[in-house]
Amino acid sequence: MRILIRLLQRLAIFALGVFSIWLIVDVFKFVDHRVPTILALSVTYGIAAYVVLPRAVHMGLKILRRQHVPRFTLTGDGLPGDPVNLALVGTFDQLRAAFALAGWIEADRLCLRSSWHMARAFVCNRPYPAAPFSTLYLFGRGQDIGFEKAIGDSPRKRHHVRFWAQDAANAQANASTLDFWLNTDRPLNHECALWVGAGTRDTGFSLTRLTFQLTHATDADTNVERDYIISELTDCGAIRHAMLFKPGDRLQRVNHYVADGEIAVAEIAVASCASEGPSSHQILSGAHSQ
């Protein structure tokens, strides 16, 4: 029965791919006789990369990912994004203070103005230390906050991490269950929370593998970036009790990333958490007992 279900899933994804290719070719034929070739190619690329292929891949991933606990974020099209690789325990103000102490900058919110500023800086290769991030999704919402550290003066290269907040008590009880990852509620800023993060290092620009959209190129080894972020925060005394939550030893490939599945968890040490909030050790103990 399982083999039959897997075969049907693959046939459905194959059919979506064939339909996408047929539609792309058909659209190109339609516009090629009416507009210049370069414009026809641009229109075809735009429809393929930003409309047809994302929808086809999104549908296939929904079939394959059903009932699976996610280990990576999602793009706005529902495609695999950055792997989840660290988490910090503390309040919203503590999180901001910890990264400020480490010399990192809070990213600007993504809007028309910041996007235009980022595009100019990217093309002209001018510094933009607080450049906005594209929106990735976890817990049914975009990132709550993000931090970055420039590499040199180029806006094309940077260390950066996105965070999503989850109730610390819920994390302690359900961290390894699907219910935890499907919970969309965001804790209040003054509450002690588990800040689930996805950290990667931008190295330039590239096209996404599945839909060929323009995006930042990132270093494939997200384990190195996870360790770098934890080291930065530890060296300045911003966190304590850092440890690795290790659900498994087998290496896996997520999108174009290589990740070992380990998540670094630590308590923020800039100020004390609320007395009733569980520590990172308690959260991990709860996750291990599931």
C-alpha atoms as an extended CHARMM CRD file, in Angstrom:
* protein
*
       290  EXT
         1         1  MET       CA              0.0000000000        0.0000000000        0.0000000000  PROA      1               0.0000000000
         2         2  ARG       CA              2.8350000000        2.4000000000        0.9000000000  PROA      2               0.0000000000
         3         3  ILE       CA              4.5620000000        1.6890000000       -2.4290000000  PROA      3               0.0000000000
         4         4  LEU       CA              1.3130000000        2.4230000000       -4.2970000000  PROA      4               0.0000000000
         5         5  ILE       CA              0.8420000000        5.7530000000       -2.4560000000  PROA      5               0.0000000000
         6         6  ARG       CA              4.4360000000        6.7640000000       -3.1880000000  PROA      6               0.0000000000
         7         7  LEU       CA              3.9660000000        5.8680000000       -6.8780000000  PROA      7               0.0000000000
         8         8  LEU       CA              0.7910000000        7.9650000000       -7.0820000000  PROA      8               0.0000000000
         9         9  GLN       CA              2.5860000000       10.9070000000       -5.4290000000  PROA      9               0.0000000000
        10        10  ARG       CA              5.4050000000       10.7800000000       -7.9470000000  PROA      10              0.0000000000
        11        11  LEU       CA              2.9800000000       10.4720000000      -10.8660000000  PROA      11              0.0000000000
        12        12  ALA       CA              1.0780000000       13.5390000000       -9.6110000000  PROA      12              0.0000000000
        13        13  ILE       CA              4.2880000000       15.6060000000       -9.3520000000  PROA      13              0.0000000000
        14        14  PHE       CA              5.3900000000       14.4050000000      -12.8120000000  PROA      14              0.0000000000
        15        15  ALA       CA              2.0240000000       15.3910000000      -14.2750000000  PROA      15              0.0000000000
        16        16  LEU       CA              2.2910000000       18.8570000000      -12.7080000000  PROA      16              0.0000000000
        17        17  GLY       CA              5.7610000000       19.2780000000      -14.2070000000  PROA      17              0.0000000000
        18        18  VAL       CA              4.5830000000       18.2550000000      -17.6800000000  PROA      18              0.0000000000
        19        19  PHE       CA              1.6170000000       20.6260000000      -17.4380000000  PROA      19              0.0000000000
        20        20  SER       CA              3.9180000000       23.4670000000      -16.3370000000  PROA      20              0.0000000000
        21        21  ILE       CA              6.2830000000       22.9390000000      -19.2610000000  PROA      21              0.0000000000
        22        22  TRP       CA              3.3880000000       22.7550000000      -21.7270000000  PROA      22              0.0000000000
        23        23  LEU       CA              1.8910000000       25.9610000000      -20.3550000000  PROA      23              0.0000000000
        24        24  ILE       CA              5.2240000000       27.8010000000      -20.5080000000  PROA      24              0.0000000000
        25        25  VAL       CA              5.7980000000       26.7470000000      -24.1360000000  PROA      25              0.0000000000
        26        26  ASP       CA              2.2240000000       27.6380000000      -25.0610000000  PROA      26              0.0000000000
        27        27  VAL       CA              2.5150000000       31.1050000000      -23.5090000000  PROA      27              0.0000000000
        28        28  PHE       CA              5.7840000000       31.7240000000      -25.3530000000  PROA      28              0.0000000000
        29        29  LYS       CA              4.1750000000       30.8200000000      -28.6880000000  PROA      29              0.0000000000
        30        30  PHE       CA              1.3380000000       33.2270000000      -27.9640000000  PROA      30              0.0000000000
        31        31  VAL       CA              3.5150000000       36.2210000000      -27.2260000000  PROA      31              0.0000000000
        32        32  ASP       CA              6.3790000000       35.4910000000      -29.6260000000  PROA      32              0.0000000000
        33        33  HSD       CA              4.4320000000       36.6350000000      -32.7120000000  PROA      33              0.0000000000
        34        34  ARG       CA              3.2570000000       39.8580000000      -31.0780000000  PROA      34              0.0000000000
        35        35  VAL       CA              6.2370000000       41.2720000000      -29.1900000000  PROA      35              0.0000000000
        36        36  PRO       CA             10.0430000000       41.4010000000      -29.6160000000  PROA      36              0.0000000000
        37        37  THR       CA             11.8960000000       38.1850000000      -28.7720000000  PROA      37              0.0000000000
        38        38  ILE       CA             13.6910000000       39.6120000000      -25.7190000000  PROA      38              0.0000000000
        39        39  LEU       CA             10.3900000000       40.7750000000      -24.2460000000  PROA      39              0.0000000000
        40        40  ALA       CA              8.7610000000       37.4390000000      -25.0440000000  PROA      40              0.0000000000
        41        41  LEU       CA             11.5770000000       35.6280000000      -23.2460000000  PROA      41              0.0000000000
        42        42  SER       CA             11.2710000000       37.9830000000      -20.2620000000  PROA      42              0.0000000000
        43        43  VAL       CA              7.5210000000       37.4480000000      -20.0260000000  PROA      43              0.0000000000
        44        44  THR       CA              7.9620000000       33.6840000000      -20.3070000000  PROA      44              0.0000000000
        45        45  TYR       CA             10.6440000000       33.6850000000      -17.6100000000  PROA      45              0.0000000000
        46        46  GLY       CA              8.5070000000       35.8130000000      -15.2900000000  PROA      46              0.0000000000
        47        47  ILE       CA              5.4530000000       33.5960000000      -15.6520000000  PROA      47              0.0000000000
        48        48  ALA       CA              7.5080000000       30.4070000000      -15.3100000000  PROA      48              0.0000000000
        49        49  ALA       CA              9.6970000000       31.4420000000      -12.3700000000  PROA      49              0.0000000000
        50        50  TYR       CA              7.1750000000       33.4180000000      -10.3340000000  PROA      50              0.0000000000
        51        51  VAL       CA              3.7750000000       31.8930000000      -11.1960000000  PROA      51              0.0000000000
        52        52  VAL       CA              3.7240000000       28.4300000000      -12.7600000000  PROA      52              0.0000000000
        53        53  LEU       CA              6.7250000000       26.5660000000      -11.3000000000  PROA      53              0.0000000000
        54        54  PRO       CA              6.2520000000       27.7910000000       -7.6980000000  PROA      54              0.0000000000
        55        55  ARG       CA              2.6250000000       26.6090000000       -7.7540000000  PROA      55              0.0000000000
        56        56  ALA       CA              3.5580000000       23.2350000000       -9.2280000000  PROA      56              0.0000000000
        57        57  VAL       CA              6.3750000000       22.6300000000       -6.7490000000  PROA      57              0.0000000000
        58        58  HSD       CA              4.2290000000       23.8910000000       -3.8620000000  PROA      58              0.0000000000
        59        59  MET       CA              1.5350000000       21.3470000000       -4.7100000000  PROA      59              0.0000000000
        60        60  GLY       CA              4.0710000000       18.5380000000       -4.9190000000  PROA      60              0.0000000000
        61        61  LEU       CA              5.6360000000       19.4800000000       -1.5950000000  PROA      61              0.0000000000
        62        62  LYS       CA              2.2390000000       19.6040000000        0.1170000000  PROA      62              0.0000000000
        63        63  ILE       CA              1.6910000000       16.0030000000       -0.9830000000  PROA      63              0.0000000000
        64        64  LEU       CA              5.1240000000       14.8160000000        0.1210000000  PROA      64              0.0000000000
        65        65  ARG       CA              5.3120000000       16.8050000000        3.3890000000  PROA      65              0.0000000000
        66        66  ARG       CA              1.9120000000       15.8960000000        4.7830000000  PROA      66              0.0000000000
        67        67  GLN       CA              2.0880000000       14.9160000000        8.4840000000  PROA      67              0.0000000000
        68        68  HSD       CA              5.8540000000       15.5410000000        8.6020000000  PROA      68              0.0000000000
        69        69  VAL       CA              7.4680000000       17.7060000000       11.2870000000  PROA      69              0.0000000000
        70        70  PRO       CA              9.3360000000       20.4370000000        9.3240000000  PROA      70              0.0000000000
        71        71  ARG       CA             13.0450000000       21.0190000000        9.8190000000  PROA      71              0.0000000000
        72        72  PHE       CA             13.2200000000       23.9690000000        7.4770000000  PROA      72              0.0000000000
        73        73  THR       CA             11.3980000000       27.2090000000        6.7710000000  PROA      73              0.0000000000
        74        74  LEU       CA              9.2180000000       27.9300000000        3.7480000000  PROA      74              0.0000000000
        75        75  THR       CA              9.3130000000       30.6570000000        1.1300000000  PROA      75              0.0000000000
        76        76  GLY       CA              6.1980000000       32.6220000000        0.2380000000  PROA      76              0.0000000000
        77        77  ASP       CA              5.5390000000       30.0670000000       -2.5400000000  PROA      77              0.0000000000
        78        78  GLY       CA              5.6740000000       27.1820000000       -0.0770000000  PROA      78              0.0000000000
        79        79  LEU       CA              9.1010000000       25.9910000000       -1.2360000000  PROA      79              0.0000000000
        80        80  PRO       CA             11.8380000000       24.7730000000        1.1380000000  PROA      80              0.0000000000
        81        81  GLY       CA             13.7640000000       27.7070000000        2.6500000000  PROA      81              0.0000000000
        82        82  ASP       CA             16.5820000000       27.8590000000        5.1950000000  PROA      82              0.0000000000
        83        83  PRO       CA             17.0310000000       24.9630000000        7.6490000000  PROA      83              0.0000000000
        84        84  VAL       CA             16.1300000000       25.5550000000       11.2970000000  PROA      84              0.0000000000
        85        85  ASN       CA             19.4460000000       25.3420000000       13.1550000000  PROA      85              0.0000000000
        86        86  LEU       CA             19.3450000000       27.2730000000       16.4450000000  PROA      86              0.0000000000
        87        87  ALA       CA             17.0230000000       28.5170000000       19.1870000000  PROA      87              0.0000000000
        88        88  LEU       CA             17.4020000000       30.9850000000       22.0640000000  PROA      88              0.0000000000
        89        89  VAL       CA             15.3640000000       31.2570000000       25.2650000000  PROA      89              0.0000000000
        90        90  GLY       CA             14.4400000000       34.7510000000       26.4550000000  PROA      90              0.0000000000
        91        91  THR       CA             12.1870000000       37.7340000000       25.9450000000  PROA      91              0.0000000000
        92        92  PHE       CA             11.9820000000       39.9040000000       22.8360000000  PROA      92              0.0000000000
        93        93  ASP       CA             14.0390000000       42.6880000000       24.4450000000  PROA      93              0.0000000000
        94        94  GLN       CA             16.6510000000       40.1860000000       25.6170000000  PROA      94              0.0000000000
        95        95  LEU       CA             17.0100000000       38.8150000000       22.0970000000  PROA      95              0.0000000000
        96        96  ARG       CA             17.5860000000       42.2940000000       20.6650000000  PROA      96              0.0000000000
        97        97  ALA       CA             20.0330000000       43.1740000000       23.4490000000  PROA      97              0.0000000000
        98        98  ALA       CA             21.9940000000       39.9450000000       22.9430000000  PROA      98              0.0000000000
        99        99  PHE       CA             22.6440000000       40.5910000000       19.2570000000  PROA      99              0.0000000000
       100       100  ALA       CA             23.3560000000       44.2760000000       19.8660000000  PROA      100             0.0000000000
       101       101  LEU       CA             25.9940000000       43.2290000000       22.4040000000  PROA      101             0.0000000000
       102       102  ALA       CA             27.5380000000       40.9060000000       19.8020000000  PROA      102             0.0000000000
       103       103  GLY       CA             27.7180000000       43.7730000000       17.2790000000  PROA      103             0.0000000000
       104       104  TRP       CA             24.9330000000       42.5230000000       15.0020000000  PROA      104             0.0000000000
       105       105  ILE       CA             22.3360000000       44.8550000000       13.4510000000  PROA      105             0.0000000000
       106       106  GLU       CA             18.5820000000       44.3810000000       13.3960000000  PROA      106             0.0000000000
       107       107  ALA       CA             17.3500000000       44.0870000000        9.7980000000  PROA      107             0.0000000000
       108       108  ASP       CA             14.9710000000       46.6890000000        8.4230000000  PROA      108             0.0000000000
       109       109  ARG       CA             11.4040000000       45.5720000000        7.8040000000  PROA      109             0.0000000000
       110       110  LEU       CA             10.7840000000       44.5680000000        4.2040000000  PROA      110             0.0000000000
       111       111  CYS       CA              8.7680000000       47.2730000000        2.4510000000  PROA      111             0.0000000000
       112       112  LEU       CA              8.8220000000       49.1540000000       -0.8510000000  PROA      112             0.0000000000
       113       113  ARG       CA             11.3030000000       51.7300000000        0.4310000000  PROA      113             0.0000000000
       114       114  SER       CA             13.7340000000       49.2490000000        2.0160000000  PROA      114             0.0000000000
       115       115  SER       CA             13.4730000000       46.9570000000       -1.0300000000  PROA      115             0.0000000000
       116       116  TRP       CA             14.4110000000       49.8310000000       -3.3460000000  PROA      116             0.0000000000
       117       117  HSD       CA             17.2980000000       50.8160000000       -1.0400000000  PROA      117             0.0000000000
       118       118  MET       CA             18.4750000000       47.1990000000       -1.0270000000  PROA      118             0.0000000000
       119       119  ALA       CA             18.2320000000       46.8830000000       -4.8160000000  PROA      119             0.0000000000
       120       120  ARG       CA             20.3340000000       50.0330000000       -5.3140000000  PROA      120             0.0000000000
       121       121  ALA       CA             22.9160000000       48.9000000000       -2.7780000000  PROA      121             0.0000000000
       122       122  PHE       CA             23.0650000000       45.4390000000       -4.3490000000  PROA      122             0.0000000000
       123       123  VAL       CA             23.5250000000       46.6890000000       -7.9110000000  PROA      123             0.0000000000
       124       124  CYS       CA             25.9710000000       49.4730000000       -6.9760000000  PROA      124             0.0000000000
       125       125  ASN       CA             27.7180000000       47.3130000000       -4.3590000000  PROA      125             0.0000000000
       126       126  ARG       CA             27.2550000000       49.9370000000       -1.6360000000  PROA      126             0.0000000000
       127       127  PRO       CA             27.0140000000       49.1400000000        2.0870000000  PROA      127             0.0000000000
       128       128  TYR       CA             23.5760000000       48.6690000000        3.6320000000  PROA      128             0.0000000000
       129       129  PRO       CA             24.1920000000       47.2360000000        7.1500000000  PROA      129             0.0000000000
       130       130  ALA       CA             20.4720000000       46.9530000000        7.9970000000  PROA      130             0.0000000000
       131       131  ALA       CA             19.3630000000       45.5250000000        4.6380000000  PROA      131             0.0000000000
       132       132  PRO       CA             15.9560000000       43.7930000000        4.8250000000  PROA      132             0.0000000000
       133       133  PHE       CA             15.4410000000       40.0490000000        4.5070000000  PROA      133             0.0000000000
       134       134  SER       CA             13.0870000000       38.2650000000        2.2010000000  PROA      134             0.0000000000
       135       135  THR       CA             10.2160000000       36.7350000000        4.1400000000  PROA      135             0.0000000000
       136       136  LEU       CA             10.4660000000       33.0840000000        5.1360000000  PROA      136             0.0000000000
       137       137  TYR       CA              7.6970000000       31.2840000000        6.9970000000  PROA      137             0.0000000000
       138       138  LEU       CA              7.5390000000       29.0850000000       10.0770000000  PROA      138             0.0000000000
       139       139  PHE       CA              4.5910000000       28.5060000000       12.4290000000  PROA      139             0.0000000000
       140       140  GLY       CA              2.3530000000       29.8950000000        9.6890000000  PROA      140             0.0000000000
       141       141  ARG       CA              3.8840000000       33.3920000000        9.7080000000  PROA      141             0.0000000000
       142       142  GLY       CA              6.8610000000       35.3720000000        8.4580000000  PROA      142             0.0000000000
       143       143  GLN       CA              9.8790000000       35.8830000000       10.6780000000  PROA      143             0.0000000000
       144       144  ASP       CA              9.2780000000       38.0080000000       13.7850000000  PROA      144             0.0000000000
       145       145  ILE       CA             12.7250000000       39.6020000000       13.6610000000  PROA      145             0.0000000000
       146       146  GLY       CA             16.0860000000       39.1930000000       11.9630000000  PROA      146             0.0000000000
       147       147  PHE       CA             19.6990000000       40.1850000000       12.6110000000  PROA      147             0.0000000000
       148       148  GLU       CA             22.7310000000       40.4760000000       10.3610000000  PROA      148             0.0000000000
       149       149  LYS       CA             26.4440000000       41.1750000000       10.3320000000  PROA      149             0.0000000000
       150       150  ALA       CA             28.0290000000       42.4790000000        7.1430000000  PROA      150             0.0000000000
       151       151  ILE       CA             31.0560000000       40.7840000000        5.6030000000  PROA      151             0.0000000000
       152       152  GLY       CA             33.1890000000       43.6740000000        4.3950000000  PROA      152             0.0000000000
       153       153  ASP       CA             31.3890000000       46.6000000000        2.7600000000  PROA      153             0.0000000000
       154       154  SER       CA             29.3940000000       44.6210000000        0.2100000000  PROA      154             0.0000000000
       155       155  PRO       CA             25.6250000000       44.1790000000        0.7130000000  PROA      155             0.0000000000
       156       156  ARG       CA             25.9120000000       40.8810000000       -1.1760000000  PROA      156             0.0000000000
       157       157  LYS       CA             27.7780000000       39.1290000000        1.6340000000  PROA      157             0.0000000000
       158       158  ARG       CA             26.5630000000       38.8930000000        5.2200000000  PROA      158             0.0000000000
       159       159  HSD       CA             25.8560000000       36.6400000000        8.1530000000  PROA      159             0.0000000000
       160       160  HSD       CA             22.1660000000       36.6620000000        8.9720000000  PROA      160             0.0000000000
       161       161  VAL       CA             19.5550000000       34.8840000000       11.0450000000  PROA      161             0.0000000000
       162       162  ARG       CA             15.7590000000       34.9890000000       11.2010000000  PROA      162             0.0000000000
       163       163  PHE       CA             13.7510000000       34.2120000000       14.3430000000  PROA      163             0.0000000000
       164       164  TRP       CA             10.2220000000       33.0620000000       15.1030000000  PROA      164             0.0000000000
       165       165  ALA       CA              8.8580000000       33.0940000000       18.6700000000  PROA      165             0.0000000000
       166       166  GLN       CA              7.0320000000       30.2180000000       20.3110000000  PROA      166             0.0000000000
       167       167  ASP       CA              5.6490000000       29.9510000000       23.8210000000  PROA      167             0.0000000000
       168       168  ALA       CA              8.3980000000       28.4470000000       26.0010000000  PROA      168             0.0000000000
       169       169  ALA       CA              5.9880000000       26.2400000000       27.9550000000  PROA      169             0.0000000000
       170       170  ASN       CA              4.5400000000       24.8740000000       24.7230000000  PROA      170             0.0000000000
       171       171  ALA       CA              8.0630000000       24.1950000000       23.4700000000  PROA      171             0.0000000000
       172       172  GLN       CA              8.8970000000       22.3180000000       26.6640000000  PROA      172             0.0000000000
       173       173  ALA       CA              5.8820000000       20.0520000000       26.2890000000  PROA      173             0.0000000000
       174       174  ASN       CA              5.5810000000       19.6290000000       22.5180000000  PROA      174             0.0000000000
       175       175  ALA       CA              8.8890000000       20.5600000000       20.8470000000  PROA      175             0.0000000000
       176       176  SER       CA              9.1950000000       17.2530000000       18.9810000000  PROA      176             0.0000000000
       177       177  THR       CA              5.5540000000       16.9750000000       17.9020000000  PROA      177             0.0000000000
       178       178  LEU       CA              3.6940000000       18.2130000000       14.8370000000  PROA      178             0.0000000000
       179       179  ASP       CA              1.3390000000       20.2480000000       17.0710000000  PROA      179             0.0000000000
       180       180  PHE       CA              4.2440000000       22.4650000000       18.1400000000  PROA      180             0.0000000000
       181       181  TRP       CA              5.1990000000       23.3180000000       14.5410000000  PROA      181             0.0000000000
       182       182  LEU       CA              1.5800000000       23.9260000000       13.5070000000  PROA      182             0.0000000000
       183       183  ASN       CA              0.9160000000       26.3580000000       16.3600000000  PROA      183             0.0000000000
       184       184  THR       CA              0.6420000000       29.8890000000       14.8910000000  PROA      184             0.0000000000
       185       185  ASP       CA              0.2960000000       31.8170000000       18.1670000000  PROA      185             0.0000000000
       186       186  ARG       CA              3.0490000000       34.3520000000       18.9130000000  PROA      186             0.0000000000
       187       187  PRO       CA              3.9820000000       35.0860000000       22.5650000000  PROA      187             0.0000000000
       188       188  LEU       CA              3.8250000000       38.6540000000       23.8370000000  PROA      188             0.0000000000
       189       189  ASN       CA              7.1100000000       40.5930000000       23.7880000000  PROA      189             0.0000000000
       190       190  HSD       CA              7.4930000000       40.5980000000       27.5830000000  PROA      190             0.0000000000
       191       191  GLU       CA              7.0240000000       36.8160000000       27.8670000000  PROA      191             0.0000000000
       192       192  CYS       CA              9.9170000000       34.3750000000       28.0090000000  PROA      192             0.0000000000
       193       193  ALA       CA              9.8450000000       32.5920000000       24.6470000000  PROA      193             0.0000000000
       194       194  LEU       CA             11.7210000000       30.0610000000       22.5860000000  PROA      194             0.0000000000
       195       195  TRP       CA             13.1130000000       31.9540000000       19.5880000000  PROA      195             0.0000000000
       196       196  VAL       CA             13.4970000000       29.3800000000       16.8070000000  PROA      196             0.0000000000
       197       197  GLY       CA             16.0880000000       30.5710000000       14.2990000000  PROA      197             0.0000000000
       198       198  ALA       CA             17.4060000000       29.8530000000       10.8170000000  PROA      198             0.0000000000
       199       199  GLY       CA             20.9020000000       31.2210000000       10.2460000000  PROA      199             0.0000000000
       200       200  THR       CA             22.7660000000       31.2640000000        6.9210000000  PROA      200             0.0000000000
       201       201  ARG       CA             25.6180000000       33.1920000000        5.2920000000  PROA      201             0.0000000000
       202       202  ASP       CA             24.9720000000       35.1460000000        2.0780000000  PROA      202             0.0000000000
       203       203  THR       CA             27.8320000000       34.9320000000       -0.4420000000  PROA      203             0.0000000000
       204       204  GLY       CA             26.4720000000       36.7640000000       -3.5150000000  PROA      204             0.0000000000
       205       205  PHE       CA             23.4390000000       36.3070000000       -5.7150000000  PROA      205             0.0000000000
       206       206  SER       CA             22.0210000000       33.4070000000       -7.7000000000  PROA      206             0.0000000000
       207       207  LEU       CA             18.8520000000       31.7980000000       -9.0410000000  PROA      207             0.0000000000
       208       208  THR       CA             16.7310000000       29.4410000000       -6.9530000000  PROA      208             0.0000000000
       209       209  ARG       CA             17.0960000000       25.8300000000       -8.0520000000  PROA      209             0.0000000000
       210       210  LEU       CA             13.4420000000       24.9060000000       -8.4630000000  PROA      210             0.0000000000
       211       211  THR       CA             11.9040000000       28.1060000000       -9.8560000000  PROA      211             0.0000000000
       212       212  PHE       CA             14.9230000000       30.1520000000      -11.0560000000  PROA      212             0.0000000000
       213       213  GLN       CA             13.9240000000       33.2860000000       -9.1340000000  PROA      213             0.0000000000
       214       214  LEU       CA             16.6120000000       35.8780000000       -8.3340000000  PROA      214             0.0000000000
       215       215  THR       CA             17.8710000000       35.5620000000       -4.7690000000  PROA      215             0.0000000000
       216       216  HSD       CA             20.9560000000       35.7690000000       -2.5670000000  PROA      216             0.0000000000
       217       217  ALA       CA             23.4550000000       32.9560000000       -2.9560000000  PROA      217             0.0000000000
       218       218  THR       CA             24.1290000000       31.2930000000        0.3870000000  PROA      218             0.0000000000
       219       219  ASP       CA             26.8180000000       29.0380000000        1.7900000000  PROA      219             0.0000000000
       220       220  ALA       CA             25.5160000000       25.4710000000        1.6660000000  PROA      220             0.0000000000
       221       221  ASP       CA             26.9990000000       24.4760000000        5.0510000000  PROA      221             0.0000000000
       222       222  THR       CA             24.4950000000       25.9030000000        7.5320000000  PROA      222             0.0000000000
       223       223  ASN       CA             26.1440000000       23.9770000000       10.3820000000  PROA      223             0.0000000000
       224       224  VAL       CA             29.1630000000       26.2780000000       10.1540000000  PROA      224             0.0000000000
       225       225  GLU       CA             26.9330000000       29.3550000000       10.2820000000  PROA      225             0.0000000000
       226       226  ARG       CA             25.0270000000       27.9720000000       13.2750000000  PROA      226             0.0000000000
       227       227  ASP       CA             28.2830000000       27.4250000000       15.1540000000  PROA      227             0.0000000000
       228       228  TYR       CA             29.5080000000       30.9130000000       14.1600000000  PROA      228             0.0000000000
       229       229  ILE       CA             26.3870000000       32.6300000000       15.5370000000  PROA      229             0.0000000000
       230       230  ILE       CA             26.5440000000       30.6840000000       18.7910000000  PROA      230             0.0000000000
       231       231  SER       CA             30.2550000000       31.4800000000       19.1000000000  PROA      231             0.0000000000
       232       232  GLU       CA             29.6420000000       35.2130000000       18.5090000000  PROA      232             0.0000000000
       233       233  LEU       CA             26.9720000000       35.3360000000       21.2250000000  PROA      233             0.0000000000
       234       234  THR       CA             28.9820000000       33.2060000000       23.6490000000  PROA      234             0.0000000000
       235       235  ASP       CA             32.1980000000       35.1920000000       23.3000000000  PROA      235             0.0000000000
       236       236  CYS       CA             30.4980000000       38.4520000000       24.3070000000  PROA      236             0.0000000000
       237       237  GLY       CA             28.6070000000       36.8380000000       27.1920000000  PROA      237             0.0000000000
       238       238  ALA       CA             25.1740000000       37.2570000000       25.5870000000  PROA      238             0.0000000000
       239       239  ILE       CA             24.1460000000       33.5970000000       26.0360000000  PROA      239             0.0000000000
       240       240  ARG       CA             24.8690000000       30.7200000000       28.3890000000  PROA      240             0.0000000000
       241       241  HSD       CA             24.2920000000       26.9690000000       28.6360000000  PROA      241             0.0000000000
       242       242  ALA       CA             24.5830000000       26.4340000000       24.8820000000  PROA      242             0.0000000000
       243       243  MET       CA             24.0040000000       22.8360000000       23.8400000000  PROA      243             0.0000000000
       244       244  LEU       CA             23.1020000000       20.8360000000       20.7460000000  PROA      244             0.0000000000
       245       245  PHE       CA             19.7340000000       19.1330000000       20.4830000000  PROA      245             0.0000000000
       246       246  LYS       CA             20.5630000000       16.0610000000       18.4310000000  PROA      246             0.0000000000
       247       247  PRO       CA             17.5440000000       14.2580000000       16.9360000000  PROA      247             0.0000000000
       248       248  GLY       CA             19.7660000000       12.0960000000       14.7050000000  PROA      248             0.0000000000
       249       249  ASP       CA             23.2690000000       11.5910000000       13.3880000000  PROA      249             0.0000000000
       250       250  ARG       CA             22.5190000000       11.0640000000        9.7000000000  PROA      250             0.0000000000
       251       251  LEU       CA             23.3980000000       13.9710000000        7.4200000000  PROA      251             0.0000000000
       252       252  GLN       CA             20.6120000000       15.1850000000        5.1660000000  PROA      252             0.0000000000
       253       253  ARG       CA             20.3010000000       17.5980000000        2.2650000000  PROA      253             0.0000000000
       254       254  VAL       CA             17.6200000000       20.2830000000        2.5570000000  PROA      254             0.0000000000
       255       255  ASN       CA             17.0260000000       22.1970000000       -0.6950000000  PROA      255             0.0000000000
       256       256  HSD       CA             20.6480000000       23.0390000000       -1.6750000000  PROA      256             0.0000000000
       257       257  TYR       CA             21.8260000000       23.0420000000        1.9520000000  PROA      257             0.0000000000
       258       258  VAL       CA             23.6380000000       20.3280000000        3.8470000000  PROA      258             0.0000000000
       259       259  ALA       CA             22.4930000000       20.0770000000        7.4600000000  PROA      259             0.0000000000
       260       260  ASP       CA             23.1470000000       17.5540000000       10.2140000000  PROA      260             0.0000000000
       261       261  GLY       CA             19.7390000000       18.1440000000       11.8090000000  PROA      261             0.0000000000
       262       262  GLU       CA             21.2320000000       19.5040000000       15.0310000000  PROA      262             0.0000000000
       263       263  ILE       CA             19.7480000000       22.6140000000       16.6310000000  PROA      263             0.0000000000
       264       264  ALA       CA             21.8860000000       24.7210000000       18.9750000000  PROA      264             0.0000000000
       265       265  VAL       CA             19.8370000000       25.9160000000       21.9710000000  PROA      265             0.0000000000
       266       266  ALA       CA             20.9720000000       28.4340000000       24.5890000000  PROA      266             0.0000000000
       267       267  GLU       CA             19.6360000000       30.7990000000       27.2280000000  PROA      267             0.0000000000
       268       268  ILE       CA             20.0580000000       34.5280000000       26.7030000000  PROA      268             0.0000000000
       269       269  ALA       CA             22.2290000000       35.8800000000       29.5050000000  PROA      269             0.0000000000
       270       270  VAL       CA             21.8630000000       39.6350000000       28.9780000000  PROA      270             0.0000000000
       271       271  ALA       CA             19.0880000000       39.7260000000       31.5870000000  PROA      271             0.0000000000
       272       272  SER       CA             17.1710000000       37.1390000000       33.5960000000  PROA      272             0.0000000000
       273       273  CYS       CA             14.1570000000       35.4160000000       32.0980000000  PROA      273             0.0000000000
       274       274  ALA       CA             10.8830000000       35.6030000000       33.9810000000  PROA      274             0.0000000000
       275       275  SER       CA             11.1010000000       33.2770000000       36.9560000000  PROA      275             0.0000000000
       276       276  GLU       CA              8.2440000000       31.1040000000       35.7120000000  PROA      276             0.0000000000
       277       277  GLY       CA              9.8070000000       30.5930000000       32.2710000000  PROA      277             0.0000000000
       278       278  PRO       CA             11.4850000000       27.2080000000       31.6020000000  PROA      278             0.0000000000
       279       279  SER       CA             15.2120000000       27.1300000000       30.8660000000  PROA      279             0.0000000000
       280       280  SER       CA             16.8140000000       25.7840000000       27.7180000000  PROA      280             0.0000000000
       281       281  HSD       CA             17.7970000000       22.6450000000       29.6590000000  PROA      281             0.0000000000
       282       282  GLN       CA             14.1800000000       22.0580000000       30.6710000000  PROA      282             0.0000000000
       283       283  ILE       CA             12.9590000000       22.6000000000       27.1140000000  PROA      283             0.0000000000
       284       284  LEU       CA             15.4650000000       20.1020000000       25.7390000000  PROA      284             0.0000000000
       285       285  SER       CA             14.6430000000       17.5940000000       28.4660000000  PROA      285             0.0000000000
       286       286  GLY       CA             11.0000000000       17.8570000000       27.4870000000  PROA      286             0.0000000000
       287       287  ALA       CA             11.8300000000       17.4030000000       23.8140000000  PROA      287             0.0000000000
       288       288  HSD       CA             13.9730000000       14.3290000000       24.5050000000  PROA      288             0.0000000000
       289       289  SER       CA             11.2110000000       12.7170000000       26.5530000000  PROA      289             0.0000000000
       290       290  GLN       CA              8.6960000000       12.8860000000       23.6900000000  PROA      290             0.0000000000
